[in-house]
């Protein structure tokens, strides 16, 4: 126990709070049980440590990584008992999916230690209601997205901007953009973001960024999927092949029958694989607005989860059109309901229509549509129904 306290204190002390993710102030930290999910590399560990540092109550807060060797001979429940006896109040548990029986013990802790608040992180693949004990009614769950373009700018330049709400972008973009352009040149930064800006570790070494991202993807498929889903090596290998095939042609329009044959799995296994890749933060599946949703429903289009994955996995096949659409979808994901549209590229919240393109994009797709917009790349300013693509990176 003492060794864990020392490790925790050291990690908290070494953590910088100069930059923090958008989610930190959005969490209601008063809740007794909080789950923070997110893709590997998105910054969940740093978020926990920053929360601990801002509290300035080292004796009452303990950060623990759930793959620590301490748990080879001790249980989480025993740790909580000792922590409570020390006067502890806030337990920060990192990557609970690496600890056997995590859900059962957290439920017991929640029931038996009402004065201790527990915050735990996990892979985005994990579904907390599928654990041995259903925590969905006890835990407040938050999802940490990859970096937004706004956050990338702050990390890269130190210049902070406020988030902009979706409706503000639609109605007030011509006033908002000059205020931003006065401080930065958005287009060069935006082009850089598309290649290396989705994960905070770009700050460590930009030259090796894509290599590290490929290693992260391997860890997600080899470790996280196996830990949570208990898949055998052959299935994981086939899911890797599936991801590689998608990355070679995005946006990807799947032919499920043909794809099943190429991968060597049944239709249900293939669709399950697509759903797992989506939960893991590697792909995004979209359907048309008039299409029902079900666990066995095939998507109409598949995008990689962000443009960085595309550059890491299939750099030679990247094209501007794919990158633009992927960026737009990735920034709105989890914020707005996104569907594919018939006349335009996307329909948002079943109300707004968007066509994505370069600076010379025409507006013929908008004819006859209300609440329709052209979103253009490589422009600093918009006017009327024409909006700069990069501005949608300020949503969070």
C-alpha positions as CSV (number, residue, x, y, z in Angstrom):
1,X,0.0,0.0,0.0
2,X,2.8,2.5,0.9
3,X,4.5,1.8,-2.4
4,X,1.3,2.6,-4.3
5,X,0.9,5.8,-2.4
6,X,4.5,6.8,-3.3
7,X,4.0,5.9,-7.0
8,X,0.7,7.9,-7.0
9,X,2.3,11.0,-5.4
10,X,5.2,10.9,-7.8
11,X,2.9,10.6,-10.9
12,X,0.6,13.4,-9.7
13,X,3.5,15.7,-8.9
14,X,5.1,15.1,-12.4
15,X,1.8,15.8,-14.2
16,X,1.5,19.2,-16.0
17,X,-1.9,21.0,-15.8
18,X,-0.9,23.6,-18.4
19,X,-3.0,22.0,-21.0
20,X,-6.1,19.8,-20.2
21,X,-8.6,18.0,-22.3
22,X,-12.1,19.4,-23.0
23,X,-13.7,16.7,-20.8
24,X,-12.0,17.7,-17.5
25,X,-14.4,20.5,-16.6
26,X,-17.5,18.7,-18.0
27,X,-17.4,15.8,-15.6
28,X,-19.5,16.1,-12.4
29,X,-16.8,15.0,-10.0
30,X,-19.2,14.8,-7.1
31,X,-20.7,11.6,-8.4
32,X,-19.6,8.6,-6.4
33,X,-18.9,6.4,-9.3
34,X,-17.5,7.8,-12.6
35,X,-16.5,5.8,-15.7
36,X,-14.3,7.5,-18.4
37,X,-14.0,5.6,-21.6
38,X,-11.9,6.4,-24.6
39,X,-9.6,5.0,-27.3
40,X,-6.1,4.1,-26.3
41,X,-3.8,7.1,-26.5
42,X,-6.6,9.7,-26.1
43,X,-5.3,11.0,-22.8
44,X,-7.4,9.2,-20.1
45,X,-4.5,8.6,-17.7
46,X,-3.4,12.3,-17.9
47,X,-6.9,13.4,-17.3
48,X,-7.1,11.3,-14.0
49,X,-3.7,12.7,-12.8
50,X,-4.7,16.3,-13.7
51,X,-7.9,15.9,-11.6
52,X,-5.8,14.6,-8.7
53,X,-3.3,17.5,-9.0
54,X,-6.0,20.1,-9.1
55,X,-7.5,18.8,-5.9
56,X,-4.3,19.4,-4.0
57,X,-5.2,16.7,-1.5
58,X,-2.5,14.0,-1.9
59,X,-3.4,12.1,1.2
60,X,-7.0,11.8,0.2
61,X,-6.5,10.9,-3.4
62,X,-4.9,7.7,-4.8
63,X,-4.1,7.0,-8.4
64,X,-3.6,3.3,-9.3
65,X,-2.9,1.6,-12.6
66,X,-4.8,-1.7,-12.6
67,X,-2.0,-3.6,-14.2
68,X,0.3,-2.8,-11.2
69,X,2.2,-5.8,-9.7
70,X,0.5,-5.1,-6.4
71,X,-2.6,-6.9,-7.7
72,X,-0.7,-10.1,-8.2
73,X,-1.1,-10.8,-4.5
74,X,-3.8,-8.2,-3.4
75,X,-7.3,-7.5,-4.4
76,X,-8.8,-4.1,-5.3
77,X,-11.3,-4.5,-2.5
78,X,-8.4,-5.0,0.0
79,X,-6.7,-1.9,-1.4
80,X,-9.9,0.1,-0.9
81,X,-10.2,-1.1,2.7
82,X,-6.6,0.0,3.5
83,X,-7.1,3.3,1.6
84,X,-10.2,4.0,3.6
85,X,-8.4,3.3,6.9
86,X,-5.7,5.8,5.8
87,X,-8.5,8.4,5.4
88,X,-8.7,8.2,1.6
89,X,-11.6,9.7,-0.2
90,X,-11.0,9.5,-3.9
91,X,-9.8,6.4,-5.7
92,X,-8.6,6.8,-9.3
93,X,-8.4,3.5,-11.1
94,X,-6.7,3.4,-14.5
95,X,-7.7,0.8,-17.2
96,X,-9.9,-1.4,-15.1
97,X,-10.3,-3.9,-18.0
98,X,-6.8,-5.2,-17.1
99,X,-8.0,-6.4,-13.7
100,X,-10.1,-9.6,-13.4
101,X,-13.5,-9.3,-11.8
102,X,-13.3,-5.5,-11.9
103,X,-17.0,-4.9,-12.1
104,X,-17.9,-7.2,-9.1
105,X,-15.3,-5.6,-6.9
106,X,-16.2,-2.0,-7.9
107,X,-19.8,-2.8,-7.1
108,X,-18.8,-4.1,-3.7
109,X,-16.7,-1.0,-3.1
110,X,-19.6,1.3,-4.1
111,X,-21.9,-0.5,-1.7
112,X,-19.5,-0.9,1.2
113,X,-17.6,2.4,1.1
114,X,-20.1,5.2,0.7
115,X,-17.6,7.9,1.7
116,X,-15.2,6.9,-1.2
117,X,-15.6,8.2,-4.7
118,X,-14.3,6.0,-7.4
119,X,-13.3,7.2,-10.9
120,X,-12.2,4.5,-13.3
121,X,-11.0,4.6,-16.9
122,X,-11.3,1.8,-19.5
123,X,-10.9,1.0,-23.1
124,X,-13.7,2.4,-25.3
125,X,-14.5,-1.2,-26.2
126,X,-15.6,-2.0,-22.7
127,X,-19.4,-2.0,-22.0
128,X,-19.8,-1.6,-18.3
129,X,-23.2,-3.2,-18.2
130,X,-21.7,-6.4,-19.6
131,X,-19.4,-7.0,-16.7
132,X,-20.1,-9.6,-14.0
133,X,-22.0,-6.9,-12.1
134,X,-24.1,-4.3,-13.9
135,X,-22.7,-0.9,-13.1
136,X,-24.7,1.1,-15.6
137,X,-27.2,2.3,-13.1
138,X,-24.5,3.3,-10.6
139,X,-21.8,4.8,-12.8
140,X,-21.9,8.1,-14.7
141,X,-20.2,7.4,-18.0
142,X,-18.2,9.8,-20.1
143,X,-16.4,9.3,-23.4
144,X,-13.1,11.0,-24.1
145,X,-12.7,11.8,-27.8
146,X,-9.5,12.3,-29.7
147,X,-8.1,15.8,-29.8
148,X,-10.2,18.4,-31.6
149,X,-8.6,20.9,-34.0
150,X,-9.1,23.6,-31.3
151,X,-7.2,21.5,-28.7
152,X,-4.4,20.7,-31.2
153,X,-3.9,24.4,-31.8
154,X,-3.6,25.0,-28.0
155,X,-1.1,22.2,-27.6
156,X,0.9,23.2,-30.7
157,X,0.9,27.0,-30.2
158,X,-0.2,27.7,-26.7
159,X,-3.0,29.9,-28.0
160,X,-6.3,29.1,-26.3
161,X,-9.7,29.4,-28.0
162,X,-13.2,28.8,-26.6
163,X,-15.4,26.1,-27.9
164,X,-18.0,27.1,-30.4
165,X,-21.5,25.5,-30.4
166,X,-22.8,23.9,-33.6
167,X,-25.6,26.4,-34.1
168,X,-23.2,29.3,-33.6
169,X,-21.1,27.9,-36.5
170,X,-24.1,27.8,-38.8
171,X,-25.5,31.2,-38.0
172,X,-22.5,33.3,-36.9
173,X,-19.4,31.8,-38.7
174,X,-18.6,35.0,-40.7
175,X,-18.2,36.9,-37.4
176,X,-16.4,34.1,-35.6
177,X,-13.7,33.3,-38.1
178,X,-12.0,36.8,-38.3
179,X,-11.5,36.7,-34.5
180,X,-9.6,33.4,-34.9
181,X,-7.7,34.3,-38.0
182,X,-6.5,37.4,-36.3
183,X,-4.5,35.1,-34.0
184,X,-3.5,32.2,-36.1
185,X,-3.2,31.0,-39.8
186,X,-5.7,28.1,-39.6
187,X,-5.1,26.4,-42.9
188,X,-1.4,25.3,-42.4
189,X,-2.3,24.2,-38.9
190,X,-5.3,22.3,-40.1
191,X,-3.3,20.4,-42.8
192,X,-0.8,19.5,-40.0
193,X,-3.7,18.4,-37.7
194,X,-5.0,16.0,-40.4
195,X,-1.7,14.2,-40.4
196,X,-0.5,14.2,-36.8
197,X,-3.1,16.0,-34.5
198,X,-5.6,13.5,-33.2
199,X,-3.6,12.2,-30.2
200,X,-1.8,14.2,-27.5
201,X,1.4,12.2,-27.8
202,X,2.3,14.1,-31.1
203,X,4.1,16.4,-28.7
204,X,6.6,13.7,-27.8
205,X,8.0,13.2,-31.3
206,X,6.3,14.3,-34.4
207,X,8.7,12.4,-36.7
208,X,7.8,9.1,-35.1
209,X,4.2,9.9,-34.7
210,X,2.8,7.6,-37.3
211,X,4.9,4.7,-36.2
212,X,3.7,5.1,-32.6
213,X,0.1,5.3,-33.9
214,X,0.6,2.0,-35.7
215,X,1.9,0.5,-32.5
216,X,-1.1,1.8,-30.7
217,X,-3.4,0.2,-33.2
218,X,-1.6,-3.1,-32.8
219,X,-2.0,-2.9,-29.0
220,X,-5.7,-2.2,-29.4
221,X,-6.2,-5.2,-31.6
222,X,-3.8,-7.6,-29.9
223,X,-4.3,-6.6,-26.2
224,X,-7.5,-4.7,-25.7
225,X,-9.7,-6.8,-27.9
226,X,-8.3,-10.0,-26.5
227,X,-8.6,-8.8,-22.9
228,X,-12.2,-7.7,-23.2
229,X,-13.7,-10.0,-25.8
230,X,-11.4,-13.0,-25.3
231,X,-10.9,-13.6,-29.0
232,X,-8.5,-16.1,-30.4
233,X,-5.5,-15.1,-32.4
234,X,-7.0,-16.2,-35.8
235,X,-10.1,-13.9,-35.3
236,X,-7.9,-11.0,-34.2
237,X,-5.7,-11.5,-37.3
238,X,-8.8,-11.4,-39.5
239,X,-10.0,-8.2,-37.9
240,X,-6.6,-6.7,-38.5
241,X,-7.0,-7.7,-42.2
242,X,-10.4,-6.1,-42.2
243,X,-9.1,-2.8,-40.8
244,X,-6.3,-2.8,-43.4
245,X,-8.7,-3.3,-46.2
246,X,-10.9,-0.5,-45.0
247,X,-7.9,1.8,-44.7
248,X,-7.0,1.2,-48.4
249,X,-10.3,2.6,-49.6
250,X,-12.1,5.2,-47.4
251,X,-14.8,6.1,-47.2
252,X,-15.4,2.4,-47.6
253,X,-18.7,1.1,-49.1
254,X,-18.9,-2.4,-47.8
255,X,-20.2,-5.4,-49.7
256,X,-20.8,-7.7,-46.7
257,X,-21.0,-10.9,-48.7
258,X,-17.9,-10.3,-50.7
259,X,-16.0,-8.9,-47.6
260,X,-17.0,-12.0,-45.6
261,X,-15.4,-14.2,-48.2
262,X,-12.3,-12.1,-48.5
263,X,-11.7,-12.1,-44.7
264,X,-12.8,-15.7,-44.2
265,X,-15.5,-15.1,-41.6
266,X,-19.3,-15.4,-41.5
267,X,-21.6,-12.4,-42.0
268,X,-22.4,-12.1,-38.2
269,X,-18.7,-12.4,-37.3
270,X,-17.8,-9.7,-39.8
271,X,-20.5,-7.3,-38.6
272,X,-19.4,-8.0,-35.0
273,X,-15.9,-7.2,-36.0
274,X,-16.9,-3.9,-37.5
275,X,-18.8,-3.0,-34.3
276,X,-15.7,-3.9,-32.2
277,X,-13.4,-1.8,-34.5
278,X,-15.9,1.1,-34.1
279,X,-16.0,0.8,-30.3
280,X,-12.2,0.7,-30.2
281,X,-12.1,4.1,-31.9
282,X,-10.7,2.8,-35.2
283,X,-13.6,3.2,-37.6
284,X,-16.9,5.0,-37.8
285,X,-19.9,3.4,-39.4
286,X,-22.7,5.5,-41.0
287,X,-26.0,4.7,-42.5
288,X,-28.6,6.6,-44.5
289,X,-31.2,8.6,-42.6
290,X,-34.1,6.3,-43.5
291,X,-32.4,3.2,-42.4
292,X,-33.1,1.3,-39.2
293,X,-30.4,0.5,-36.7
294,X,-29.6,-3.0,-35.4
295,X,-26.7,-5.1,-34.3
296,X,-26.8,-7.0,-37.5
297,X,-27.4,-4.0,-39.8
298,X,-24.6,-3.4,-42.2
299,X,-23.4,0.2,-42.6
300,X,-23.7,2.1,-45.8
301,X,-20.3,3.7,-45.4
302,X,-17.3,3.2,-43.2
303,X,-14.8,5.9,-42.3
304,X,-11.6,5.6,-40.3
305,X,-12.0,7.2,-36.9
306,X,-9.7,10.1,-37.7
307,X,-7.5,11.2,-40.5
308,X,-4.3,10.4,-38.7
309,X,-5.1,6.6,-38.8
310,X,-5.4,6.9,-42.6
311,X,-2.0,8.6,-42.9
312,X,-0.5,6.0,-40.6
313,X,-1.9,2.9,-42.3
314,X,-2.3,3.9,-46.0
315,X,-0.5,7.1,-46.7
316,X,-0.1,6.5,-50.4
317,X,-3.8,6.1,-50.8
318,X,-4.9,9.3,-49.0
319,X,-7.0,11.8,-50.9
320,X,-8.3,15.2,-50.0
321,X,-12.0,14.3,-50.3
322,X,-11.7,11.4,-47.9
323,X,-9.7,13.4,-45.4
324,X,-12.3,16.3,-45.5
325,X,-15.2,14.0,-44.9
326,X,-13.4,12.0,-42.2
327,X,-12.5,15.2,-40.3
328,X,-16.1,16.5,-40.5
329,X,-17.5,13.2,-39.2
330,X,-14.9,12.8,-36.5
331,X,-15.5,16.3,-35.0
332,X,-19.2,15.9,-34.8
333,X,-19.2,12.3,-33.6
334,X,-20.9,12.0,-30.2
335,X,-22.0,15.6,-30.4
336,X,-24.6,15.4,-33.1
337,X,-26.6,12.6,-34.9
338,X,-24.8,12.0,-38.2
339,X,-26.4,10.2,-41.2
340,X,-25.6,9.9,-44.8
341,X,-27.8,12.0,-47.1
342,X,-29.2,11.3,-50.6
343,X,-28.5,14.7,-52.3
344,X,-25.6,15.9,-50.0
345,X,-22.9,14.1,-48.1
346,X,-24.4,14.3,-44.6
347,X,-27.6,15.0,-42.7
348,X,-27.1,16.2,-39.1
349,X,-29.9,15.8,-36.5
350,X,-32.3,14.9,-39.3
351,X,-32.5,18.7,-40.1
352,X,-29.2,20.1,-41.5
353,X,-27.6,19.1,-44.8
354,X,-23.9,19.4,-45.6
355,X,-21.9,19.0,-48.7
356,X,-18.1,18.8,-48.1
357,X,-15.6,19.9,-50.7
358,X,-12.6,22.0,-51.8
359,X,-12.6,25.8,-52.2
360,X,-14.1,25.5,-55.7
361,X,-17.0,23.3,-54.6
362,X,-20.3,24.3,-56.3
363,X,-23.8,24.4,-54.6
364,X,-25.9,22.3,-57.0
365,X,-26.4,19.6,-54.3
366,X,-28.2,22.3,-52.2
367,X,-30.9,23.1,-54.7
368,X,-34.3,22.6,-53.2
369,X,-33.0,21.9,-49.7
370,X,-33.6,24.0,-46.5
371,X,-30.9,24.3,-43.8
372,X,-28.2,23.3,-46.3
373,X,-24.6,24.3,-46.3
374,X,-21.4,23.9,-48.3
375,X,-18.4,23.2,-46.1
376,X,-15.2,24.1,-47.9
377,X,-11.6,23.2,-47.3
378,X,-8.7,25.7,-47.9
379,X,-10.7,28.8,-47.2
380,X,-10.1,31.1,-44.1
381,X,-13.5,32.8,-44.3
382,X,-17.0,31.8,-45.3
383,X,-20.2,33.7,-46.1
384,X,-23.8,32.9,-46.1
385,X,-24.3,29.1,-46.5
386,X,-20.5,28.5,-47.2
387,X,-18.6,27.6,-44.0
388,X,-14.8,26.9,-43.6
389,X,-14.2,23.2,-42.9
390,X,-11.6,23.9,-40.1
391,X,-14.1,25.8,-38.0
392,X,-15.9,22.5,-37.2
393,X,-12.8,21.6,-35.2
394,X,-13.9,24.1,-32.5
395,X,-16.9,22.2,-31.4
396,X,-15.2,20.7,-28.3
